[in-house]
Amino acid sequence: MERIGLIDIGSNTIRLVIFEFDIKTGLNEILNIKTPARLSQYLTPDLSMNDEGISVLTKALYSFKKVAEKFKVNELHPDATAAIRQSSNHDTILTHIKKELDIHIKIIPEKEEAFYGFYAITHTTDINDGISVDIGGGSTEVTLFKDKKLIEAYSFPFGVVTLKRKFFENKEHNDKSAIKSMEKFISKQFDQLAWIKNQKVRLVGIGGSARNVARIHQSEHAYPIGGVHNYTMVEDNIEEVYSIIKKSSRDELKDIDGLSRDRVDIILPAVAVFKTLFNKMNATQFTFSRKGLREGYAMKLISERHPEEFKKENIRKDALYHLANEYGIEEESAEQRAKLAYSLLNQLIALNQLEVSRNEVRLFAEGAFLYYLGRFIDADSSSPHTYYIIANSMIDGFSHEDRVKIALLASFKNKSLLKFFSHETKWLRGKELDNIQYLGGIIKFVNALNISHTNSVDRIELQHNNDGYTLYVYYSGEPIAEEYQAQRQKKHIEKILKTELSIIFTKS
């Protein structure tokens, strides 16, 4: 187990994030605290950071170093971006901090900053082609990637704080003439890069401003599940958020759900950047990644020590493995359940008893692996705990809709509870919901075939004859509990077959 403390010294905020890495449970964030330092406002006209700004930085780093020591981090990485990078006296700042606090600040170059954001996106989402945007206080990083490979990267020397200072000094946050001038400026900036235009791929937003946009939209529509990682919006949704911010007074902005109070005066420039870039690239949609610079930096650091970790082709598999370990799922039993479930599903399909899509088959196998994960909290209420944990967990590689589907499969108990859970989102209906019921029933039935967690069942064989259907269960060991539970749960298979099912246990 390793603990890595990362101090992200940005132009808008200084943030301490402590990550804990374990081979079994992966990379987890155990602490995330920040202070809205606004360092870029302490830059003088000649881009020298004044004494007040250096004092603010010193105080924040002293405090965060003490917190990191209390959490017993193995190593501390203070990384600075635009505000210090752009400071003409950055050598003086670094020397001062080293002398006062014995902290060595690393200044992250523009392209390296963009790379870490790209790395986080391509190693925690299923997005193959896209343009990423990370707008901070003093810079905006943009990358183009295809087939999860970095093609272009650029850092613009403007961010939400600098845009505010340039266009809204002594003006209201929604001043019409200021907005018009700012939009013209942003458009001209993006026109510098030919590779942005008309790409027709996803725009992927990372960073605090992007998260706030997603949360505002979710709040406006009473979004039924938690988290913004992999949340998706379209052009009209961006316009909706932009309109809400423009028509709101400063006091009204403070009451908008999803908008952090320390971003009230800088959220409008951020949305303007997203909106302009979306239109320039003719984006297909706007997707949010909860993982950005900090996560990308930590993941890259760990992958250099553990080469098998963070493989971008294994995102979903690794995410489920880590989640299962976090909630104490016994791996061998989970794999046995998934194996038997997959076998029975294929036999039902071969007998023309079930018609499912490739994605449903994939989710079915994943749901079988995580089945009743919620018993970690309470065995008597495994189903609801399982649903709410999975539906509201940030699982890398899964869209929100797929996350809900796997939650429904992994929590399946009966039709009534399935309808209750699915009613929360109202995303599934008709054949899609019927298939979730059938597939969930298969998982519950095969779970009965290993209820003792001894893996005594070797294989199952479904046969159709004149008398109906017979399931032969070949076993080794003593499956007395499995025989009893299989008879209790066979009704789920009978609903698919629409007739009675005989079960015969046969010694292998």
N, C-alpha and C positions, 0 to 999 in steps of 0.2 A: 504494500500500500504506500502511495506517495501523496504528499500534499504540496501543491504548488500555489504560491501566492502571486497574483498578477495585479500590479497597480497600473491602471490605464490612465495616463496623464493626458487628457484631451483638452481641447480649447474651451469646451463648455463645462465638462464635469471631470472630476478626478474620482476614480472608482477602484475599490479593492474587491477582487473576486478571488476566493479561495476554492480551488478545485481539488478533489480527492480522486485519485485513480487507483482502481483495483482490477486485476485481470478478469475477475468474475462479474463485477458489477459495472465496469467501464468507468467513464469520466463523469463525475457528478459534482455539481456546484453546491458547496456547503455553506458559503457565505457570500453575500453580494451587497456592499454598502457604498454609498457615494456622497460627495459634497459638490454642490453646484459652484465650482470655483470661478468659472468664466475667465480663464487666464488670458484669452485673446483681448479682453478689454483693457488689459494692463500694458499692451504694446504701444509704444510711443510712435509718432509719425516716421521715425527712422527705423521702426521695427525692433527697438530695444525694449526688453521687458523691464518695467520700473521696479523700484525697491518694494513697493506694496505688493506687486504680483509675485515677486520672489518670496516675500514673507507668507503670503497665502499658500503658495506651493510648499514651503518648508513646514508650515504648521500641519497641513494635510498629510504630508509624507511621514512626519513624526508620529501622528496619531495612527495612521494605517500600519506603520511598522510595529507599533506596540500591539495592535490587534493581531497581526500576523504571528508575532511571537507567542501570544497567548494561545493561538490555534496550533502552535507547534508545526509550522510549515517547514518542509524540507529545504525549500529554496524560494527566494523572493525575486520577482522580475518586475522592476519599475520601468515601464515603457512609455516614452513620450511621442506624441504625434505633432500635429500642425503648429500649435501655439509655441512650443519650445523649438521645434524644427525651423520655424520662420523667424525666430528671434535672432537678431544680429549678435546678441551677447550670450548665446546659448552655452559657449564654453565657460563663461563666468558663472552661469547658473549651475552647471554640472559640477564645477569645482566647489562652489559654495555648499551644495547639497552633500557632496562627498565628505567635505570637511566637517560640517555640522552634524550630519546624521549617519555617516559611514554607509551611505546608499549610493550605488553606482547606477545612474539613469542611462538607459539605452535609448537613443533617438532612432525611431523606426523610419527609414526612408519611404518616400511616397509610394513607390511601386511595391515595396515589401508590405506596406500597410494594405494596399489593394489586394495583394496575393493572399494574405491571411483571411480576408473576408471571402474571397473566392474559394479558398481551401475549406472553410467551414461549410459553405453552401454545398459544395460538391461531395462532401463527406458526411452530410447529415440529411440531405433531401434526395428525392428521386429526379431532380431536374437535370437533364443532360445538356440542354442548350439554353443560354440566357445571357442577359446583361445585368450585372449587379450594381447597386448604388448604395453607398454608405456616406450619408451626409453628417459631418460632425460640426463642431463649432467654427473651425477655421479652414476646413478643406472638405472636398467631396471626392471620394474614390469611386471610379467606374471601371468595371472589367467586362470584357466579352469572352464567353467561353462556349465551346462547341464540343459535344461528346465528352463533357466534363474535363476538357483540356483548355488551359488558359491561352487565349489567342491575342488579346490586347489588354492593356492596363494603363490608366491615366489618373492623375490626381489634379483636380482643379483647385486653385488657390482661393476658394471661397467656401464658406459654410453658413450655418444658420445665424451665428453671431455676427459674422462679417457682413452678411446680407442685411441684417437688421440695422447695423451701424451705418451701412452705405446708403440705405434707402428710407429708413424709418426714424432717423434721428430727430427727436422733438416732434414726432408725428404719431398719430394713432396707429395701432398695429394693422388696421384694415383701411388705411388711407388709400383711396382709389387711384390717385395719380402715382403714388409710391408703388402700388402693386403693379400698375401698368409698366412703369419704368423697370421694375425688378424683373418682370416676366420677359421683357425685351432683352435685358442684359443676360439672363439665364439662357434664353434661346440662342443668342449670339455665341455664348460660351460653348454650348453643345455643338453648334455648327462647325466648330474647329475640327471635330473628329468625324471624318467621313464614315468610319466603321460603325458609328451609332445608327446612321440613317436607315430606316425601313428594314430592320433586321427581322421583324415578325417572329420574335421569340419572347419568352417571359422576361418581365422586369422583376428582379428580385431585390427587395429592400431589406437592408440590415441596419442595426443601430437603433438608438433610442427614439429618434423621430419617426422612423418607420413603424416601430412597435406602437407608438402612440396613435398613429393614423389607423392601424388595424384595430386597436382597442376602442377608439371612438366609433368606428363603423360597427363593431360587434355590439357595443352598448346601445347604439341607435336602433339595432334590430333584435335586441334581446337574444343574442347568439346563445344557443343552448349548451355548448360545451366549452371547456376552458382552453386557454393557450392560443398564441398567435403563430407558433411555428407551423409553417406550411399553410397558413390561412391565405385565401385567395380573393382578390377583388378584381372587378372589371372597370373600364373607363368611367362609366356612370357612377360607380361607387366612389371613385376618387373625386369626381366633380361634386358629389353629394357632401363629402367631408369638407372639401374646399369651400363650398357654399355655406356650410354651417359655421365655419371659422370666420369667414368674411362678414357674415351678417350679425355675428355676436359681438357684444361690447366686451371690453376687457374684464369687467366683473362677471359677465355671463360665461366667459371662457373658463373661469375658475370653477364653475359648476358643471362643466361638461364631463360626463363620465368617460373614463379612459384617457383623459388628458392630464398629464402630470403638471402640478402647479409650477414647477420650475421651467416648464416649456411653454407656458402661456404666451409669452411675448415672442417666441421664436418658431412656433409650430407652422404659422402661415408660410414663411419662406421655404420651409421643408416641403410642404405639400405642393408649393409652386414648382419646386425642383422635380418632384416625382411626376407631377402632371405634365410638365414640359418634356421631360425625358420619355415618358410613356408615349406621347404623341410623336416625338422625333423618330423613335425606333419602330413605331407602329406595332406596339407590343400586343401580344395575345392576351395577357392578363398580368396582374400585379400580385406577386406572391411574396410572403414575408418569411424570413429566416430568423428565428430567435438566436441562432448561432452566428457570430460575426468575428470581428478582429480578435477578441480575447479568447474565444473558444478555438478559433483557427490556430492561434499562437500556441495554446496549450496542447492541442491535438498534434500539431507538427512536432513539438518538443518531445512528446511521449512516443510518437511513431518512430522517431530516430533511435529510441532506446528499446522499443518493442515493435519490431518491423511487422508483426502479424496484426497489430491493432490498426483500426481506422482504414480498412480497405474499402475504397469507394464502391466496389462491386458487391460488398457484403453488408451494406448498411442495414437492411431490414433484419437479416439473420442475426447480426451482432446485437442489434437493438433488442430483439426478443430474448436473446440469450442473457443479456445483462438484466433485463426486466425480470425474467424468470428467477435469476439468482437473487435479485434484490428482494423478492417476495418468497423465497424459500421453496420454489418448485424443484422437486427432485428430478434431475435431468433424465435419468434412465427410465423412470416411469413416464415422463412426458414424451420421450421419444417412442416408447412402446405404444402409448395411446395414439400418437400421431400416425405410427405405422399401421396399426389395426384400423384406424379410422379411414386412412387413405385406401387400404385394401378393400374395405367394405364399400366405400363410395365407388371405386372403380367397378366392382362387381354389380352394383345397382345400376350404374350407367350402362354397362355391357348388356344388362337384361332389359334395357329401355325403360327403367323405372324412374329415372331422374335425368333432367337436362339442366346442366349448369355451365356457366362461362369459365374461361381459364382463370380469370381474376377471382371468381368465387371459389374455385378449387384451391388457389393459393392461400386465400384468406382462411379457408376451412382448415388447411393443414396448420396454419399459424395459430388459429383459435384452439385447435386440439392440443397444441403444445402448451398453451397458457391456461387451459381449462381450470376454472375455479381457483384462479390465482388469489382471490380474495379471502380464501380460508386462512391465509396468513394472519388476517385481522380477527376473523371470527368464523368458526366452522359452520355454525347454525345459520349464518346469513352470508354464505359464500357468494351466492349469485349476485345480490345487489352490490356488494363490495367489489366484486370482479368487474361488473359493468362500469361503475363510477371511477374506479382506478384507471382502467384502460381508456375509457372514453375521454378522460380529462388529463391523461399523462401526455407529455411531449415525447412521442415515440419517433425516433429518426426514421425517415424513409416512407412514412405513411401520410397520405392525404387525410384530411379530417373525416371525410366520408368513410374511407377504409378503416380508419381508427374506430369509428362507431360500429361498423360491421363486425370487426374482429371482437369488439367488446360484447356485442350481442351473441356471437358464436361462443365465445369463451365463458359467458355467464349463463348459457341456456339451461333453463330448468323446466319450463312448461310454456305453453302458448300464451297463457294469460300474462305471465311476467314479461315475455317477449314483447307483447303488444304495449304493455305499460312503459317499458324502457324505450321502445321505438317511437312512442308518441311524443317523447320529449323533443326529438329533432324533427319528426314528421318527414324525414328524408326518404324513407323506404315505404313502398306500398306494392300491392298486386303480387306478381310472380316473384319479384325480388325479395319481398318479405316472406313469401311462402317458402322460397328456397333457403332463407336463413333459418326458418323453422325446421325444415327437413334436415339441413346440414347440422344444425345444433342438436337435433334429436340423435343423429348418428354419433356425434361426439359424446353425448351423454350415455348412449348405449355402450359404446366401446370403453368408456370410463368404468362401467360396471364390470367389464371383462378383465380389469386389473385393479379391482377395488382394494385388494390386499397389498398392492404395490410389490408383488413378488415376481411379476412378469412370467406367470405360469402358462399363459396362453401363447402358443407358438404361432398359430395361424388360424384363419377362419375361411370357410368356403360356403358360399350361398348357392344352393341348387334349387331349380324349378322343376317340379314333376306334376303329375296329374292331381296329386293331393294338395298342391299348393307350393309353399316354399319351406325349405329346411336349411337351417344354418348349422353347419358342422364346426364345432370348436375343438381344435386339436391342442392338447395341453400336456405339460409335464409338471409334476409336483402335486399339490393338493388345492385345487380351485373350488373348494366348497363354498366360500363366500361369493365367488364369481358366478357359480351356478344359480345361487339364490337371487343375486342382484340382476343377472341377465334376464331372468324370468319376469322380474318386476319392471324392467326398462324396455322390454321388447316391443311395447306398444308404440314406441317412437319409430321403429322400423316398419311395423304393421301399418302405420299411417301412410308411409311411402308406398308400400306394396298393395295397400287397400285390401288386404286379406290377412288371415292368421299366419303366424310364423312359428314353426317348430324349431326348437334348439336342442341339439344333441352334442353333449360333451364326449369327446373321444380321446383316449390316451394316445399320445404320439408314439 
